[in-house]
Amino acid sequence: PVVVTKWKHATEFVDDGESGIIIPFEDDGTALYGAVMRLFEDTALLERMKANAQEKWRGFSSERAWELIQNYD
């Protein structure tokens, strides 16, 4: 899982609370610290997010991109 700021297309690549955590762009470090500690303290959440992040990643793989491109032939 990743911790990213809410900027431009972040929600297109990260499902907040599922494959990562999106924090405010203008953060003084509090939200970042809270997100990291949340993952550190809740290992079940971390493991679930790991699996979800891997599944999300598959949607952006080269194989998936090729499948989409082939549909335009």
N, CA, C and O atoms as a CHARMM CRD file, in Angstrom:
* protein
*
  292
    1    1 PRO  N      0.82900  -1.20100   0.00000 PROA 1      0.00000
    2    1 PRO  CA     0.00000   0.00000   0.00000 PROA 1      0.00000
    3    1 PRO  C      0.86600   1.25400   0.00000 PROA 1      0.00000
    4    1 PRO  O      2.03400   1.22900   0.38900 PROA 1      0.00000
    5    2 VAL  N      0.27200   2.32800  -0.43800 PROA 2      0.00000
    6    2 VAL  CA     0.98800   3.59100  -0.50900 PROA 2      0.00000
    7    2 VAL  C      0.26100   4.65800   0.29500 PROA 2      0.00000
    8    2 VAL  O     -0.94000   4.56600   0.54500 PROA 2      0.00000
    9    3 VAL  N      1.01100   5.66000   0.68800 PROA 3      0.00000
   10    3 VAL  CA     0.44000   6.86400   1.28800 PROA 3      0.00000
   11    3 VAL  C      0.77900   7.98100   0.31200 PROA 3      0.00000
   12    3 VAL  O      1.95200   8.26400   0.06400 PROA 3      0.00000
   13    4 VAL  N     -0.24800   8.61200  -0.23900 PROA 4      0.00000
   14    4 VAL  CA    -0.04800   9.66000  -1.23800 PROA 4      0.00000
   15    4 VAL  C     -0.87400  10.88600  -0.87400 PROA 4      0.00000
   16    4 VAL  O     -1.81400  10.81300  -0.08300 PROA 4      0.00000
   17    5 THR  N     -0.50200  12.00500  -1.46600 PROA 5      0.00000
   18    5 THR  CA    -1.28800  13.21000  -1.25800 PROA 5      0.00000
   19    5 THR  C     -2.41300  13.27700  -2.28200 PROA 5      0.00000
   20    5 THR  O     -2.30400  12.74400  -3.38600 PROA 5      0.00000
   21    6 LYS  N     -3.48100  13.93600  -1.89700 PROA 6      0.00000
   22    6 LYS  CA    -4.62400  14.10600  -2.79500 PROA 6      0.00000
   23    6 LYS  C     -4.27300  15.22300  -3.77200 PROA 6      0.00000
   24    6 LYS  O     -4.46100  16.40800  -3.49500 PROA 6      0.00000
   25    7 TRP  N     -3.76400  14.80600  -4.91000 PROA 7      0.00000
   26    7 TRP  CA    -3.31800  15.74900  -5.92000 PROA 7      0.00000
   27    7 TRP  C     -3.62900  15.18200  -7.28200 PROA 7      0.00000
   28    7 TRP  O     -3.34300  14.01600  -7.55500 PROA 7      0.00000
   29    8 LYS  N     -4.19500  15.97300  -8.11700 PROA 8      0.00000
   30    8 LYS  CA    -4.57800  15.63200  -9.48200 PROA 8      0.00000
   31    8 LYS  C     -5.29500  14.29200  -9.56100 PROA 8      0.00000
   32    8 LYS  O     -6.46200  14.20100  -9.17900 PROA 8      0.00000
   33    9 HSD  N     -4.63200  13.25800 -10.04300 PROA 9      0.00000
   34    9 HSD  CA    -5.29400  11.99300 -10.35500 PROA 9      0.00000
   35    9 HSD  C     -5.03700  10.89700  -9.31500 PROA 9      0.00000
   36    9 HSD  O     -5.09800   9.71100  -9.64000 PROA 9      0.00000
   37   10 ALA  N     -4.75600  11.27500  -8.10000 PROA 10     0.00000
   38   10 ALA  CA    -4.43300  10.28600  -7.06500 PROA 10     0.00000
   39   10 ALA  C     -5.54400   9.25400  -6.90600 PROA 10     0.00000
   40   10 ALA  O     -5.27400   8.06600  -6.73500 PROA 10     0.00000
   41   11 THR  N     -6.78800   9.70900  -6.96300 PROA 11     0.00000
   42   11 THR  CA    -7.90600   8.77600  -6.75400 PROA 11     0.00000
   43   11 THR  C     -8.08800   7.80800  -7.90900 PROA 11     0.00000
   44   11 THR  O     -8.78200   6.80000  -7.77200 PROA 11     0.00000
   45   12 GLU  N     -7.47800   8.10100  -9.03500 PROA 12     0.00000
   46   12 GLU  CA    -7.53200   7.17300 -10.16900 PROA 12     0.00000
   47   12 GLU  C     -6.62900   5.96300  -9.92900 PROA 12     0.00000
   48   12 GLU  O     -6.89800   4.86800 -10.42200 PROA 12     0.00000
   49   13 PHE  N     -5.56200   6.17300  -9.17000 PROA 13     0.00000
   50   13 PHE  CA    -4.56900   5.12600  -8.95500 PROA 13     0.00000
   51   13 PHE  C     -4.62100   4.49100  -7.57200 PROA 13     0.00000
   52   13 PHE  O     -4.12800   3.37900  -7.37900 PROA 13     0.00000
   53   14 VAL  N     -5.21000   5.18500  -6.61700 PROA 14     0.00000
   54   14 VAL  CA    -5.25500   4.68300  -5.23400 PROA 14     0.00000
   55   14 VAL  C     -6.69200   4.74000  -4.73300 PROA 14     0.00000
   56   14 VAL  O     -7.34300   5.78300  -4.78900 PROA 14     0.00000
   57   15 ASP  N     -7.17300   3.60200  -4.24500 PROA 15     0.00000
   58   15 ASP  CA    -8.48900   3.54900  -3.60200 PROA 15     0.00000
   59   15 ASP  C     -8.26000   3.80300  -2.11400 PROA 15     0.00000
   60   15 ASP  O     -7.74900   2.94500  -1.39400 PROA 15     0.00000
   61   16 ASP  N     -8.64800   4.99400  -1.66900 PROA 16     0.00000
   62   16 ASP  CA    -8.39200   5.41200  -0.29400 PROA 16     0.00000
   63   16 ASP  C     -8.98700   4.43100   0.70200 PROA 16     0.00000
   64   16 ASP  O    -10.18100   4.13600   0.66800 PROA 16     0.00000
   65   17 GLY  N     -8.14000   3.93400   1.58400 PROA 17     0.00000
   66   17 GLY  CA    -8.57900   2.98400   2.59500 PROA 17     0.00000
   67   17 GLY  C     -8.61700   1.55000   2.10900 PROA 17     0.00000
   68   17 GLY  O     -8.86800   0.63300   2.89000 PROA 17     0.00000
   69   18 GLU  N     -8.36600   1.34800   0.81500 PROA 18     0.00000
   70   18 GLU  CA    -8.39700   0.00100   0.24300 PROA 18     0.00000
   71   18 GLU  C     -7.02500  -0.43200  -0.27100 PROA 18     0.00000
   72   18 GLU  O     -6.51500  -1.47900   0.12600 PROA 18     0.00000
   73   19 SER  N     -6.42700   0.37100  -1.15400 PROA 19     0.00000
   74   19 SER  CA    -5.10900   0.02700  -1.70200 PROA 19     0.00000
   75   19 SER  C     -4.04200   1.00700  -1.21800 PROA 19     0.00000
   76   19 SER  O     -2.86900   0.88900  -1.57400 PROA 19     0.00000
   77   20 GLY  N     -4.44800   1.94300  -0.42800 PROA 20     0.00000
   78   20 GLY  CA    -3.53600   2.93700   0.11100 PROA 20     0.00000
   79   20 GLY  C     -4.30500   3.97800   0.89900 PROA 20     0.00000
   80   20 GLY  O     -5.50500   3.84600   1.13800 PROA 20     0.00000
   81   21 ILE  N     -3.60000   4.99900   1.28900 PROA 21     0.00000
   82   21 ILE  CA    -4.21100   6.07300   2.06400 PROA 21     0.00000
   83   21 ILE  C     -3.88600   7.39300   1.37200 PROA 21     0.00000
   84   21 ILE  O     -2.72800   7.68300   1.06900 PROA 21     0.00000
   85   22 ILE  N     -4.91700   8.17900   1.12900 PROA 22     0.00000
   86   22 ILE  CA    -4.73800   9.49100   0.52200 PROA 22     0.00000
   87   22 ILE  C     -4.86500  10.54000   1.62000 PROA 22     0.00000
   88   22 ILE  O     -5.85700  10.58900   2.34700 PROA 22     0.00000
   89   23 ILE  N     -3.84200  11.37100   1.72000 PROA 23     0.00000
   90   23 ILE  CA    -3.83300  12.42400   2.72900 PROA 23     0.00000
   91   23 ILE  C     -3.93400  13.78300   2.02300 PROA 23     0.00000
   92   23 ILE  O     -3.69600  13.86700   0.81800 PROA 23     0.00000
   93   24 PRO  N     -4.27700  14.83100   2.74600 PROA 24     0.00000
   94   24 PRO  CA    -4.37500  16.15200   2.12200 PROA 24     0.00000
   95   24 PRO  C     -3.03700  16.60100   1.53300 PROA 24     0.00000
   96   24 PRO  O     -1.97600  16.31200   2.08500 PROA 24     0.00000
   97   25 PHE  N     -3.10300  17.30500   0.41400 PROA 25     0.00000
   98   25 PHE  CA    -1.89100  17.81400  -0.23400 PROA 25     0.00000
   99   25 PHE  C     -1.16100  18.79500   0.68100 PROA 25     0.00000
  100   25 PHE  O      0.06200  18.74600   0.81500 PROA 25     0.00000
  101   26 GLU  N     -1.91600  19.66800   1.29600 PROA 26     0.00000
  102   26 GLU  CA    -1.33200  20.64200   2.21800 PROA 26     0.00000
  103   26 GLU  C     -1.33400  20.03800   3.62100 PROA 26     0.00000
  104   26 GLU  O     -2.23000  20.30800   4.42100 PROA 26     0.00000
  105   27 ASP  N     -0.33000  19.22400   3.91100 PROA 27     0.00000
  106   27 ASP  CA    -0.25400  18.54600   5.20000 PROA 27     0.00000
  107   27 ASP  C      0.99200  19.00900   5.93900 PROA 27     0.00000
  108   27 ASP  O      2.05700  19.16500   5.34200 PROA 27     0.00000
  109   28 ASP  N      0.85300  19.22200   7.22000 PROA 28     0.00000
  110   28 ASP  CA     2.00700  19.62600   8.02200 PROA 28     0.00000
  111   28 ASP  C      2.78300  18.42300   8.55400 PROA 28     0.00000
  112   28 ASP  O      3.69000  18.57500   9.37300 PROA 28     0.00000
  113   29 GLY  N      2.42600  17.24300   8.09100 PROA 29     0.00000
  114   29 GLY  CA     3.07700  16.02100   8.54600 PROA 29     0.00000
  115   29 GLY  C      2.20400  15.21300   9.47600 PROA 29     0.00000
  116   29 GLY  O      2.47700  14.03800   9.72600 PROA 29     0.00000
  117   30 THR  N      1.15300  15.83200   9.99200 PROA 30     0.00000
  118   30 THR  CA     0.26500  15.15300  10.93500 PROA 30     0.00000
  119   30 THR  C     -0.47600  14.00100  10.26100 PROA 30     0.00000
  120   30 THR  O     -0.52000  12.89200  10.79400 PROA 30     0.00000
  121   31 ALA  N     -1.05300  14.26000   9.09700 PROA 31     0.00000
  122   31 ALA  CA    -1.80700  13.21900   8.39200 PROA 31     0.00000
  123   31 ALA  C     -0.88200  12.10000   7.92400 PROA 31     0.00000
  124   31 ALA  O     -1.23900  10.92300   7.98100 PROA 31     0.00000
  125   32 LEU  N      0.31100  12.47900   7.46100 PROA 32     0.00000
  126   32 LEU  CA     1.28100  11.46800   7.03100 PROA 32     0.00000
  127   32 LEU  C      1.66700  10.57400   8.19600 PROA 32     0.00000
  128   32 LEU  O      1.67600   9.34900   8.07200 PROA 32     0.00000
  129   33 TYR  N      1.98000  11.17600   9.30600 PROA 33     0.00000
  130   33 TYR  CA     2.34000  10.41400  10.50600 PROA 33     0.00000
  131   33 TYR  C      1.18400   9.49200  10.91800 PROA 33     0.00000
  132   33 TYR  O      1.39800   8.32400  11.24200 PROA 33     0.00000
  133   34 GLY  N     -0.03400  10.02900  10.90200 PROA 34     0.00000
  134   34 GLY  CA    -1.19900   9.23600  11.28600 PROA 34     0.00000
  135   34 GLY  C     -1.41800   8.05500  10.35600 PROA 34     0.00000
  136   34 GLY  O     -1.76600   6.96300  10.80500 PROA 34     0.00000
  137   35 ALA  N     -1.21700   8.26800   9.06800 PROA 35     0.00000
  138   35 ALA  CA    -1.40400   7.19300   8.09400 PROA 35     0.00000
  139   35 ALA  C     -0.36700   6.09200   8.28300 PROA 35     0.00000
  140   35 ALA  O     -0.69800   4.90700   8.26800 PROA 35     0.00000
  141   36 VAL  N      0.87500   6.48800   8.45700 PROA 36     0.00000
  142   36 VAL  CA     1.94200   5.50600   8.65400 PROA 36     0.00000
  143   36 VAL  C      1.72400   4.73300   9.94700 PROA 36     0.00000
  144   36 VAL  O      1.88600   3.51300   9.97700 PROA 36     0.00000
  145   37 MET  N      1.36000   5.42700  11.00500 PROA 37     0.00000
  146   37 MET  CA     1.12300   4.75400  12.28400 PROA 37     0.00000
  147   37 MET  C     -0.07500   3.82600  12.21100 PROA 37     0.00000
  148   37 MET  O     -0.07600   2.75800  12.82500 PROA 37     0.00000
  149   38 ARG  N     -1.09800   4.22700  11.46200 PROA 38     0.00000
  150   38 ARG  CA    -2.27600   3.37700  11.28400 PROA 38     0.00000
  151   38 ARG  C     -1.87300   2.05100  10.64300 PROA 38     0.00000
  152   38 ARG  O     -2.30900   0.98800  11.08500 PROA 38     0.00000
  153   39 LEU  N     -1.04800   2.11200   9.61200 PROA 39     0.00000
  154   39 LEU  CA    -0.58300   0.89200   8.94900 PROA 39     0.00000
  155   39 LEU  C      0.35300   0.08900   9.84200 PROA 39     0.00000
  156   39 LEU  O      0.32200  -1.14200   9.83500 PROA 39     0.00000
  157   40 PHE  N      1.17800   0.77800  10.60300 PROA 40     0.00000
  158   40 PHE  CA     2.11900   0.11700  11.50700 PROA 40     0.00000
  159   40 PHE  C      1.39600  -0.62400  12.62300 PROA 40     0.00000
  160   40 PHE  O      1.78100  -1.73300  12.99200 PROA 40     0.00000
  161   41 GLU  N      0.35300  -0.01200  13.15600 PROA 41     0.00000
  162   41 GLU  CA    -0.35600  -0.58000  14.30700 PROA 41     0.00000
  163   41 GLU  C     -1.41800  -1.60300  13.91800 PROA 41     0.00000
  164   41 GLU  O     -1.72400  -2.49200  14.71200 PROA 41     0.00000
  165   42 ASP  N     -1.98100  -1.50300  12.72800 PROA 42     0.00000
  166   42 ASP  CA    -3.05900  -2.40300  12.30900 PROA 42     0.00000
  167   42 ASP  C     -2.54400  -3.33000  11.21500 PROA 42     0.00000
  168   42 ASP  O     -2.71000  -3.05500  10.02600 PROA 42     0.00000
  169   43 THR  N     -1.92100  -4.42500  11.62600 PROA 43     0.00000
  170   43 THR  CA    -1.31100  -5.32800  10.65300 PROA 43     0.00000
  171   43 THR  C     -2.35000  -6.00100   9.75200 PROA 43     0.00000
  172   43 THR  O     -2.04800  -6.32600   8.60400 PROA 43     0.00000
  173   44 ALA  N     -3.55900  -6.21300  10.25300 PROA 44     0.00000
  174   44 ALA  CA    -4.61200  -6.79900   9.40900 PROA 44     0.00000
  175   44 ALA  C     -4.96800  -5.83000   8.28500 PROA 44     0.00000
  176   44 ALA  O     -5.14900  -6.24500   7.14100 PROA 44     0.00000
  177   45 LEU  N     -5.06700  -4.54400   8.60700 PROA 45     0.00000
  178   45 LEU  CA    -5.33100  -3.52800   7.59200 PROA 45     0.00000
  179   45 LEU  C     -4.18600  -3.47900   6.58700 PROA 45     0.00000
  180   45 LEU  O     -4.42200  -3.41100   5.38100 PROA 45     0.00000
  181   46 LEU  N     -2.96200  -3.51300   7.06900 PROA 46     0.00000
  182   46 LEU  CA    -1.79700  -3.49200   6.19400 PROA 46     0.00000
  183   46 LEU  C     -1.82200  -4.67500   5.22700 PROA 46     0.00000
  184   46 LEU  O     -1.59100  -4.49600   4.03100 PROA 46     0.00000
  185   47 GLU  N     -2.09200  -5.85100   5.71700 PROA 47     0.00000
  186   47 GLU  CA    -2.13400  -7.04000   4.85800 PROA 47     0.00000
  187   47 GLU  C     -3.26000  -6.94800   3.82800 PROA 47     0.00000
  188   47 GLU  O     -3.07600  -7.31100   2.66700 PROA 47     0.00000
  189   48 ARG  N     -4.40900  -6.46900   4.25300 PROA 48     0.00000
  190   48 ARG  CA    -5.53800  -6.30400   3.32900 PROA 48     0.00000
  191   48 ARG  C     -5.20300  -5.28400   2.24400 PROA 48     0.00000
  192   48 ARG  O     -5.48800  -5.49500   1.06500 PROA 48     0.00000
  193   49 MET  N     -4.59600  -4.17800   2.66100 PROA 49     0.00000
  194   49 MET  CA    -4.21200  -3.16000   1.69300 PROA 49     0.00000
  195   49 MET  C     -3.13300  -3.65800   0.73700 PROA 49     0.00000
  196   49 MET  O     -3.12700  -3.29300  -0.43800 PROA 49     0.00000
  197   50 LYS  N     -2.22200  -4.48800   1.23400 PROA 50     0.00000
  198   50 LYS  CA    -1.19600  -5.06700   0.36600 PROA 50     0.00000
  199   50 LYS  C     -1.84200  -5.86700  -0.76100 PROA 50     0.00000
  200   50 LYS  O     -1.49000  -5.71000  -1.93000 PROA 50     0.00000
  201   51 ALA  N     -2.78700  -6.72200  -0.39400 PROA 51     0.00000
  202   51 ALA  CA    -3.47600  -7.54200  -1.39400 PROA 51     0.00000
  203   51 ALA  C     -4.25500  -6.66600  -2.37400 PROA 51     0.00000
  204   51 ALA  O     -4.22700  -6.90700  -3.58000 PROA 51     0.00000
  205   52 ASN  N     -4.94300  -5.65900  -1.86100 PROA 52     0.00000
  206   52 ASN  CA    -5.71600  -4.75900  -2.72300 PROA 52     0.00000
  207   52 ASN  C     -4.80900  -3.93900  -3.63500 PROA 52     0.00000
  208   52 ASN  O     -5.14800  -3.69700  -4.79300 PROA 52     0.00000
  209   53 ALA  N     -3.65600  -3.51000  -3.11900 PROA 53     0.00000
  210   53 ALA  CA    -2.71600  -2.73700  -3.92800 PROA 53     0.00000
  211   53 ALA  C     -2.16400  -3.59500  -5.06100 PROA 53     0.00000
  212   53 ALA  O     -1.99400  -3.12000  -6.18400 PROA 53     0.00000
  213   54 GLN  N     -1.89100  -4.84600  -4.76200 PROA 54     0.00000
  214   54 GLN  CA    -1.38900  -5.74500  -5.80900 PROA 54     0.00000
  215   54 GLN  C     -2.45400  -5.95800  -6.88200 PROA 54     0.00000
  216   54 GLN  O     -2.13700  -5.98400  -8.07100 PROA 54     0.00000
  217   55 GLU  N     -3.69100  -6.10800  -6.48100 PROA 55     0.00000
  218   55 GLU  CA    -4.78100  -6.26400  -7.44200 PROA 55     0.00000
  219   55 GLU  C     -4.95500  -4.98700  -8.26800 PROA 55     0.00000
  220   55 GLU  O     -5.16000  -5.05700  -9.48000 PROA 55     0.00000
  221   56 LYS  N     -4.87500  -3.84300  -7.63000 PROA 56     0.00000
  222   56 LYS  CA    -4.98300  -2.56300  -8.32900 PROA 56     0.00000
  223   56 LYS  C     -3.84200  -2.42500  -9.34100 PROA 56     0.00000
  224   56 LYS  O     -4.05500  -1.95000 -10.45600 PROA 56     0.00000
  225   57 TRP  N     -2.64900  -2.83600  -8.95800 PROA 57     0.00000
  226   57 TRP  CA    -1.48300  -2.76800  -9.82500 PROA 57     0.00000
  227   57 TRP  C     -1.70400  -3.57300 -11.10200 PROA 57     0.00000
  228   57 TRP  O     -1.31400  -3.14500 -12.18700 PROA 57     0.00000
  229   58 ARG  N     -2.32300  -4.72400 -10.97100 PROA 58     0.00000
  230   58 ARG  CA    -2.57600  -5.56400 -12.14700 PROA 58     0.00000
  231   58 ARG  C     -3.37700  -4.81700 -13.21700 PROA 58     0.00000
  232   58 ARG  O     -3.20500  -5.06100 -14.41200 PROA 58     0.00000
  233   59 GLY  N     -4.24400  -3.91500 -12.78800 PROA 59     0.00000
  234   59 GLY  CA    -5.03300  -3.14300 -13.73300 PROA 59     0.00000
  235   59 GLY  C     -4.20200  -2.17200 -14.55800 PROA 59     0.00000
  236   59 GLY  O     -4.67600  -1.64500 -15.56400 PROA 59     0.00000
  237   60 PHE  N     -2.96000  -1.93300 -14.13500 PROA 60     0.00000
  238   60 PHE  CA    -2.07600  -1.01900 -14.85000 PROA 60     0.00000
  239   60 PHE  C     -0.87400  -1.74600 -15.44500 PROA 60     0.00000
  240   60 PHE  O      0.09300  -1.11000 -15.86200 PROA 60     0.00000
  241   61 SER  N     -0.93200  -3.07100 -15.48500 PROA 61     0.00000
  242   61 SER  CA     0.19400  -3.84000 -16.01500 PROA 61     0.00000
  243   61 SER  C      0.27500  -3.71900 -17.53200 PROA 61     0.00000
  244   61 SER  O     -0.68300  -3.30900 -18.18800 PROA 61     0.00000
  245   62 SER  N      1.41700  -4.07800 -18.07200 PROA 62     0.00000
  246   62 SER  CA     1.58300  -4.03500 -19.52900 PROA 62     0.00000
  247   62 SER  C      0.63700  -5.01800 -20.21000 PROA 62     0.00000
  248   62 SER  O      0.14800  -4.74900 -21.30700 PROA 62     0.00000
  249   63 GLU  N      0.37800  -6.14800 -19.57100 PROA 63     0.00000
  250   63 GLU  CA    -0.55700  -7.12000 -20.14100 PROA 63     0.00000
  251   63 GLU  C     -1.95900  -6.52700 -20.25500 PROA 63     0.00000
  252   63 GLU  O     -2.62900  -6.69300 -21.27300 PROA 63     0.00000
  253   64 ARG  N     -2.38900  -5.84700 -19.22400 PROA 64     0.00000
  254   64 ARG  CA    -3.71800  -5.21900 -19.23700 PROA 64     0.00000
  255   64 ARG  C     -3.76800  -4.10500 -20.27500 PROA 64     0.00000
  256   64 ARG  O     -4.76700  -3.95800 -20.97900 PROA 64     0.00000
  257   65 ALA  N     -2.71700  -3.33300 -20.37300 PROA 65     0.00000
  258   65 ALA  CA    -2.67700  -2.26800 -21.37300 PROA 65     0.00000
  259   65 ALA  C     -2.77700  -2.86400 -22.77500 PROA 65     0.00000
  260   65 ALA  O     -3.49000  -2.32800 -23.62400 PROA 65     0.00000
  261   66 TRP  N     -2.07900  -3.95200 -23.02300 PROA 66     0.00000
  262   66 TRP  CA    -2.13100  -4.59400 -24.33400 PROA 66     0.00000
  263   66 TRP  C     -3.54400  -5.09300 -24.64400 PROA 66     0.00000
  264   66 TRP  O     -4.01100  -4.96700 -25.77600 PROA 66     0.00000
  265   67 GLU  N     -4.22100  -5.65400 -23.64900 PROA 67     0.00000
  266   67 GLU  CA    -5.60700  -6.09800 -23.83600 PROA 67     0.00000
  267   67 GLU  C     -6.49400  -4.92800 -24.27000 PROA 67     0.00000
  268   67 GLU  O     -7.32700  -5.07600 -25.16400 PROA 67     0.00000
  269   68 LEU  N     -6.31600  -3.78500 -23.64800 PROA 68     0.00000
  270   68 LEU  CA    -7.11900  -2.61100 -23.98000 PROA 68     0.00000
  271   68 LEU  C     -6.80400  -2.09600 -25.38400 PROA 68     0.00000
  272   68 LEU  O     -7.70800  -1.72100 -26.13100 PROA 68     0.00000
  273   69 ILE  N     -5.53400  -2.07800 -25.73300 PROA 69     0.00000
  274   69 ILE  CA    -5.12900  -1.60600 -27.05000 PROA 69     0.00000
  275   69 ILE  C     -5.68400  -2.50500 -28.15100 PROA 69     0.00000
  276   69 ILE  O     -6.12000  -2.01600 -29.19300 PROA 69     0.00000
  277   70 GLN  N     -5.66700  -3.79400 -27.92700 PROA 70     0.00000
  278   70 GLN  CA    -6.14900  -4.74100 -28.94100 PROA 70     0.00000
  279   70 GLN  C     -7.62100  -4.54800 -29.24100 PROA 70     0.00000
  280   70 GLN  O     -8.07000  -4.89800 -30.33200 PROA 70     0.00000
  281   71 ASN  N     -8.37700  -4.01000 -28.32300 PROA 71     0.00000
  282   71 ASN  CA    -9.79500  -3.77400 -28.55200 PROA 71     0.00000
  283   71 ASN  C    -10.04500  -2.70000 -29.60800 PROA 71     0.00000
  284   71 ASN  O    -11.15800  -2.59200 -30.12300 PROA 71     0.00000
  285   72 TYR  N     -9.02400  -1.90500 -29.93700 PROA 72     0.00000
  286   72 TYR  CA    -9.19200  -0.82200 -30.90500 PROA 72     0.00000
  287   72 TYR  C     -8.78400  -1.22200 -32.32000 PROA 72     0.00000
  288   72 TYR  O     -8.74600  -0.37200 -33.21000 PROA 72     0.00000
  289   73 ASP  N     -8.48200  -2.48000 -32.53800 PROA 73     0.00000
  290   73 ASP  CA    -8.14700  -2.94400 -33.89800 PROA 73     0.00000
  291   73 ASP  C     -9.35400  -3.02100 -34.78000 PROA 73     0.00000
  292   73 ASP  O     -9.24200  -3.39200 -35.94800 PROA 73     0.00000
